[in-house]
C-alpha cells in the first residue's frame, strides 16, 4: 500500500479547502464560474501540500509502519 494514504488524504484536503473557500465566496455573494474556478485553484494550491504533509505525518508517527520497501514482489 505505497500510495494508499496519499490517495485518501490529498483529495480530502483539496476538496475540504475548496469547499470552504467556495462557501465563503457564495456567502459574500460572489456567484459565477469565476468563484468556482478560484476556489478550485486555492484548494489545489493549499490542499496538495497539506495532504502530502498529512500522509508523511501519519507514516512517521505510526509505530507499526514498515519503512523499508517490500522485496517480495507483491504489490
N, CA, C and O atoms as a GROMACS GRO file, in nm:
protein
  300
    1UNK      N    1   0.084  -0.118   0.000
    1UNK     CA    2   0.000   0.000   0.000
    1UNK      C    3   0.089   0.124   0.000
    1UNK      O    4   0.092   0.200   0.097
    2UNK      N    5   0.158   0.143  -0.107
    2UNK     CA    6   0.252   0.255  -0.115
    2UNK      C    7   0.179   0.389  -0.127
    2UNK      O    8   0.222   0.487  -0.066
    3UNK      N    9   0.073   0.395  -0.203
    3UNK     CA   10   0.005   0.521  -0.228
    3UNK      C   11  -0.130   0.531  -0.159
    3UNK      O   12  -0.206   0.624  -0.187
    4UNK      N   13  -0.162   0.439  -0.071
    4UNK     CA   14  -0.294   0.435  -0.011
    4UNK      C   15  -0.332   0.560   0.067
    4UNK      O   16  -0.439   0.616   0.046
    5UNK      N   17  -0.244   0.603   0.157
    5UNK     CA   18  -0.275   0.721   0.237
    5UNK      C   19  -0.278   0.846   0.152
    5UNK      O   20  -0.360   0.935   0.173
    6UNK      N   21  -0.188   0.852   0.055
    6UNK     CA   22  -0.182   0.970  -0.032
    6UNK      C   23  -0.312   0.982  -0.112
    6UNK      O   24  -0.362   1.093  -0.131
    7UNK      N   25  -0.365   0.871  -0.159
    7UNK     CA   26  -0.489   0.875  -0.237
    7UNK      C   27  -0.609   0.911  -0.152
    7UNK      O   28  -0.713   0.952  -0.204
    8UNK      N   29  -0.596   0.896  -0.022
    8UNK     CA   30  -0.705   0.934   0.068
    8UNK      C   31  -0.693   1.079   0.113
    8UNK      O   32  -0.790   1.155   0.105
    9UNK      N   33  -0.575   1.117   0.161
    9UNK     CA   34  -0.559   1.248   0.224
    9UNK      C   35  -0.555   1.365   0.126
    9UNK      O   36  -0.612   1.470   0.155
   10UNK      N   37  -0.490   1.350   0.012
   10UNK     CA   38  -0.477   1.463  -0.080
   10UNK      C   39  -0.613   1.508  -0.134
   10UNK      O   40  -0.644   1.626  -0.125
   11UNK      N   41  -0.696   1.419  -0.189
   11UNK     CA   42  -0.828   1.467  -0.235
   11UNK      C   43  -0.915   1.519  -0.121
   11UNK      O   44  -0.993   1.613  -0.139
   12UNK      N   45  -0.902   1.458  -0.003
   12UNK     CA   46  -0.981   1.505   0.111
   12UNK      C   47  -0.945   1.649   0.147
   12UNK      O   48  -1.034   1.732   0.168
   13UNK      N   49  -0.816   1.678   0.155
   13UNK     CA   50  -0.772   1.814   0.185
   13UNK      C   51  -0.813   1.911   0.074
   13UNK      O   52  -0.864   2.020   0.102
   14UNK      N   53  -0.791   1.873  -0.050
   14UNK     CA   54  -0.822   1.963  -0.163
   14UNK      C   55  -0.971   1.996  -0.164
   14UNK      O   56  -1.008   2.113  -0.177
   15UNK      N   57  -1.055   1.897  -0.151
   15UNK     CA   58  -1.199   1.921  -0.158
   15UNK      C   59  -1.251   1.997  -0.037
   15UNK      O   60  -1.342   2.079  -0.050
   16UNK      N   61  -1.195   1.972   0.081
   16UNK     CA   62  -1.238   2.046   0.200
   16UNK      C   63  -1.202   2.194   0.191
   16UNK      O   64  -1.283   2.280   0.221
   17UNK      N   65  -1.079   2.222   0.148
   17UNK     CA   66  -1.037   2.362   0.136
   17UNK      C   67  -1.116   2.432   0.026
   17UNK      O   68  -1.162   2.544   0.045
   18UNK      N   69  -1.131   2.367  -0.088
   18UNK     CA   70  -1.207   2.428  -0.198
   18UNK      C   71  -1.352   2.452  -0.157
   18UNK      O   72  -1.410   2.555  -0.192
   19UNK      N   73  -1.411   2.359  -0.086
   19UNK     CA   74  -1.549   2.376  -0.040
   19UNK      C   75  -1.564   2.489   0.059
   19UNK      O   76  -1.662   2.564   0.054
   20UNK      N   77  -1.468   2.502   0.150
   20UNK     CA   78  -1.474   2.612   0.247
   20UNK      C   79  -1.458   2.747   0.178
   20UNK      O   80  -1.528   2.843   0.211
   21UNK      N   81  -1.366   2.755   0.084
   21UNK     CA   82  -1.345   2.881   0.011
   21UNK      C   83  -1.468   2.913  -0.074
   21UNK      O   84  -1.510   3.028  -0.080
   22UNK      N   85  -1.525   2.813  -0.138
   22UNK     CA   86  -1.644   2.837  -0.219
   22UNK      C   87  -1.761   2.883  -0.133
   22UNK      O   88  -1.838   2.970  -0.173
   23UNK      N   89  -1.775   2.824  -0.015
   23UNK     CA   90  -1.880   2.867   0.077
   23UNK      C   91  -1.862   3.013   0.117
   23UNK      O   92  -1.959   3.089   0.124
   24UNK      N   93  -1.737   3.051   0.142
   24UNK     CA   94  -1.710   3.191   0.176
   24UNK      C   95  -1.742   3.283   0.058
   24UNK      O   96  -1.801   3.390   0.076
   25UNK      N   97  -1.703   3.243  -0.062
   25UNK     CA   98  -1.732   3.325  -0.180
   25UNK      C   99  -1.882   3.341  -0.200
   25UNK      O  100  -1.930   3.451  -0.228
   26UNK      N  101  -1.956   3.233  -0.186
   26UNK     CA  102  -2.101   3.241  -0.204
   26UNK      C  103  -2.166   3.322  -0.093
   26UNK      O  104  -2.266   3.390  -0.117
   27UNK      N  105  -2.110   3.317   0.028
   27UNK     CA  106  -2.164   3.398   0.138
   27UNK      C  107  -2.144   3.546   0.112
   27UNK      O  108  -2.225   3.628   0.155
   28UNK      N  109  -2.035   3.581   0.042
   28UNK     CA  110  -2.010   3.721   0.007
   28UNK      C  111  -2.076   3.759  -0.126
   28UNK      O  112  -2.045   3.863  -0.184
   29UNK      N  113  -2.167   3.674  -0.171
   29UNK     CA  114  -2.248   3.699  -0.291
   29UNK      C  115  -2.165   3.707  -0.419
   29UNK      O  116  -2.198   3.782  -0.510
   30UNK      N  117  -2.058   3.630  -0.424
   30UNK     CA  118  -1.981   3.619  -0.548
   30UNK      C  119  -2.024   3.490  -0.615
   30UNK      O  120  -1.972   3.383  -0.585
   31UNK      N  121  -2.119   3.500  -0.706
   31UNK     CA  122  -2.176   3.385  -0.773
   31UNK      C  123  -2.136   3.390  -0.919
   31UNK      O  124  -2.154   3.491  -0.986
   32UNK      N  125  -2.081   3.282  -0.967
   32UNK     CA  126  -2.040   3.274  -1.107
   32UNK      C  127  -1.933   3.167  -1.121
   32UNK      O  128  -1.887   3.109  -1.023
   33UNK      N  129  -1.896   3.143  -1.244
   33UNK     CA  130  -1.798   3.038  -1.268
   33UNK      C  131  -1.661   3.076  -1.214
   33UNK      O  132  -1.580   2.988  -1.183
   34UNK      N  133  -1.635   3.206  -1.202
   34UNK     CA  134  -1.506   3.250  -1.150
   34UNK      C  135  -1.487   3.209  -1.005
   34UNK      O  136  -1.377   3.173  -0.964
   35UNK      N  137  -1.594   3.214  -0.926
   35UNK     CA  138  -1.586   3.173  -0.786
   35UNK      C  139  -1.549   3.025  -0.775
   35UNK      O  140  -1.470   2.986  -0.690
   36UNK      N  141  -1.608   2.944  -0.862
   36UNK     CA  142  -1.577   2.801  -0.860
   36UNK      C  143  -1.434   2.775  -0.905
   36UNK      O  144  -1.365   2.690  -0.849
   37UNK      N  145  -1.390   2.847  -1.007
   37UNK     CA  146  -1.254   2.828  -1.058
   37UNK      C  147  -1.149   2.872  -0.955
   37UNK      O  148  -1.050   2.803  -0.932
   38UNK      N  149  -1.172   2.988  -0.894
   38UNK     CA  150  -1.076   3.038  -0.795
   38UNK      C  151  -1.073   2.947  -0.672
   38UNK      O  152  -0.965   2.919  -0.619
   39UNK      N  153  -1.188   2.902  -0.627
   39UNK     CA  154  -1.189   2.813  -0.511
   39UNK      C  155  -1.122   2.679  -0.543
   39UNK      O  156  -1.056   2.621  -0.457
   40UNK      N  157  -1.138   2.631  -0.664
   40UNK     CA  158  -1.068   2.509  -0.704
   40UNK      C  159  -0.918   2.526  -0.708
   40UNK      O  160  -0.843   2.438  -0.666
   41UNK      N  161  -0.872   2.641  -0.758
   41UNK     CA  162  -0.728   2.669  -0.762
   41UNK      C  163  -0.672   2.682  -0.620
   41UNK      O  164  -0.565   2.628  -0.591
   42UNK      N  165  -0.743   2.752  -0.533
   42UNK     CA  166  -0.697   2.765  -0.395
   42UNK      C  167  -0.695   2.629  -0.327
   42UNK      O  168  -0.603   2.598  -0.252
   43UNK      N  169  -0.796   2.547  -0.354
   43UNK     CA  170  -0.799   2.412  -0.298
   43UNK      C  171  -0.681   2.329  -0.343
   43UNK      O  172  -0.621   2.258  -0.263
   44UNK      N  173  -0.647   2.338  -0.471
   44UNK     CA  174  -0.531   2.263  -0.522
   44UNK      C  175  -0.400   2.314  -0.464
   44UNK      O  176  -0.315   2.236  -0.422
   45UNK      N  177  -0.384   2.447  -0.462
   45UNK     CA  178  -0.258   2.505  -0.415
   45UNK      C  179  -0.234   2.482  -0.266
   45UNK      O  180  -0.120   2.466  -0.224
   46UNK      N  181  -0.340   2.480  -0.187
   46UNK     CA  182  -0.324   2.460  -0.043
   46UNK      C  183  -0.344   2.314  -0.003
   46UNK      O  184  -0.283   2.268   0.093
   47UNK      N  185  -0.430   2.243  -0.074
   47UNK     CA  186  -0.466   2.108  -0.034
   47UNK      C  187  -0.364   2.001  -0.066
   47UNK      O  188  -0.348   1.906   0.011
   48UNK      N  189  -0.295   2.014  -0.178
   48UNK     CA  190  -0.195   1.912  -0.215
   48UNK      C  191  -0.080   1.909  -0.116
   48UNK      O  192  -0.045   1.802  -0.067
   49UNK      N  193  -0.018   2.024  -0.083
   49UNK     CA  194   0.088   2.018   0.019
   49UNK      C  195   0.038   1.972   0.155
   49UNK      O  196   0.107   1.900   0.226
   50UNK      N  197  -0.083   2.015   0.192
   50UNK     CA  198  -0.138   1.973   0.321
   50UNK      C  199  -0.165   1.823   0.324
   50UNK      O  200  -0.140   1.757   0.424
   51UNK      N  201  -0.216   1.769   0.215
   51UNK     CA  202  -0.241   1.625   0.208
   51UNK      C  203  -0.113   1.544   0.211
   51UNK      O  204  -0.107   1.440   0.277
   52UNK      N  205  -0.011   1.591   0.142
   52UNK     CA  206   0.119   1.521   0.146
   52UNK      C  207   0.181   1.530   0.284
   52UNK      O  208   0.236   1.431   0.333
   53UNK      N  209   0.172   1.647   0.347
   53UNK     CA  210   0.223   1.660   0.484
   53UNK      C  211   0.151   1.565   0.578
   53UNK      O  212   0.214   1.500   0.661
   54UNK      N  213   0.019   1.556   0.565
   54UNK     CA  214  -0.060   1.468   0.649
   54UNK      C  215  -0.023   1.321   0.627
   54UNK      O  216  -0.018   1.243   0.722
   55UNK      N  217   0.003   1.284   0.503
   55UNK     CA  218   0.045   1.148   0.471
   55UNK      C  219   0.177   1.115   0.538
   55UNK      O  220   0.191   1.010   0.601
   56UNK      N  221   0.275   1.205   0.526
   56UNK     CA  222   0.405   1.180   0.587
   56UNK      C  223   0.397   1.180   0.739
   56UNK      O  224   0.469   1.104   0.804
   57UNK      N  225   0.310   1.262   0.796
   57UNK     CA  226   0.293   1.266   0.941
   57UNK      C  227   0.234   1.135   0.992
   57UNK      O  228   0.280   1.083   1.094
   58UNK      N  229   0.135   1.082   0.923
   58UNK     CA  230   0.075   0.955   0.966
   58UNK      C  231   0.178   0.843   0.957
   58UNK      O  232   0.188   0.760   1.048
   59UNK      N  233   0.254   0.840   0.850
   59UNK     CA  234   0.356   0.736   0.834
   59UNK      C  235   0.466   0.750   0.940
   59UNK      O  236   0.514   0.650   0.993
   60UNK      N  237   0.506   0.873   0.969
   60UNK     CA  238   0.614   0.897   1.063
   60UNK      C  239   0.574   0.859   1.205
   60UNK      O  240   0.656   0.807   1.281
   61UNK      N  241   0.449   0.885   1.243
   61UNK     CA  242   0.405   0.861   1.380
   61UNK      C  243   0.347   0.722   1.403
   61UNK      O  244   0.314   0.688   1.517
   62UNK      N  245   0.333   0.642   1.300
   62UNK     CA  246   0.280   0.507   1.315
   62UNK      C  247   0.393   0.413   1.353
   62UNK      O  248   0.485   0.393   1.274
   63UNK      N  249   0.389   0.354   1.474
   63UNK     CA  250   0.499   0.266   1.515
   63UNK      C  251   0.504   0.136   1.436
   63UNK      O  252   0.609   0.072   1.431
   64UNK      N  253   0.395   0.095   1.375
   64UNK     CA  254   0.392  -0.031   1.300
   64UNK      C  255   0.416  -0.012   1.152
   64UNK      O  256   0.406  -0.108   1.076
   65UNK      N  257   0.447   0.109   1.107
   65UNK     CA  258   0.468   0.134   0.964
   65UNK      C  259   0.601   0.075   0.922
   65UNK      O  260   0.704   0.103   0.984
   66UNK      N  261   0.600  -0.007   0.818
   66UNK     CA  262   0.721  -0.068   0.765
   66UNK      C  263   0.788   0.032   0.672
   66UNK      O  264   0.737   0.062   0.564
   67UNK      N  265   0.903   0.085   0.714
   67UNK     CA  266   0.969   0.190   0.637
   67UNK      C  267   1.052   0.136   0.521
   67UNK      O  268   1.085   0.211   0.429
   68UNK      N  269   1.084   0.009   0.524
   68UNK     CA  270   1.162  -0.048   0.414
   68UNK      C  271   1.066  -0.105   0.310
   68UNK      O  272   0.965  -0.166   0.346
   69UNK      N  273   1.095  -0.087   0.181
   69UNK     CA  274   1.007  -0.140   0.078
   69UNK      C  275   1.009  -0.293   0.077
   69UNK      O  276   1.109  -0.356   0.110
   70UNK      N  277   0.898  -0.350   0.039
   70UNK     CA  278   0.886  -0.495   0.035
   70UNK      C  279   0.967  -0.552  -0.080
   70UNK      O  280   0.961  -0.501  -0.192
   71UNK      N  281   1.042  -0.655  -0.053
   71UNK     CA  282   1.124  -0.720  -0.156
   71UNK      C  283   1.057  -0.847  -0.209
   71UNK      O  284   1.116  -0.919  -0.290
   72UNK      N  285   0.936  -0.875  -0.164
   72UNK     CA  286   0.871  -1.000  -0.202
   72UNK      C  287   0.812  -0.995  -0.342
   72UNK      O  288   0.779  -1.100  -0.399
   73UNK      N  289   0.798  -0.878  -0.399
   73UNK     CA  290   0.740  -0.865  -0.532
   73UNK      C  291   0.590  -0.844  -0.530
   73UNK      O  292   0.532  -0.813  -0.634
   74UNK      N  293   0.527  -0.859  -0.415
   74UNK     CA  294   0.384  -0.836  -0.404
   74UNK      C  295   0.357  -0.687  -0.398
   74UNK      O  296   0.433  -0.611  -0.338
   75UNK      N  297   0.249  -0.647  -0.459
   75UNK     CA  298   0.215  -0.505  -0.459
   75UNK      C  299   0.120  -0.476  -0.347
   75UNK      O  300   0.078  -0.362  -0.330
   0.00000   0.00000   0.00000
